[in-house]
Amino acid sequence: MRSVDELTMYVYGLLDPAAEEAMKDHLHDCAECSEIRRRIAAEHGLFKGALKRESPEMPAWTSDGASRHRRRS
């Protein structure tokens, strides 16, 4: 079994070509690592999607109101 760090680097495309090829071979034979890779890839897809979305415009009152309602120490 490979480490979660190695599998994450594979999903994110951070392995060198030789290590990537070795990981592909390993994933072909290891159901446990293949499942972990699938889960990491699903999370990665969510993160990528979240980063592509633009933040909604916030009303001007939200920044002013937040500072007025903070607890004072």
Summary of the structure (lengths in Angstrom):
residues: 73
radius of gyration: 20.7
end to end distance: 50.9
largest distance: 59.0
contacts: 137
relative contact order: 0.11
helix: 71%
strand: 0%
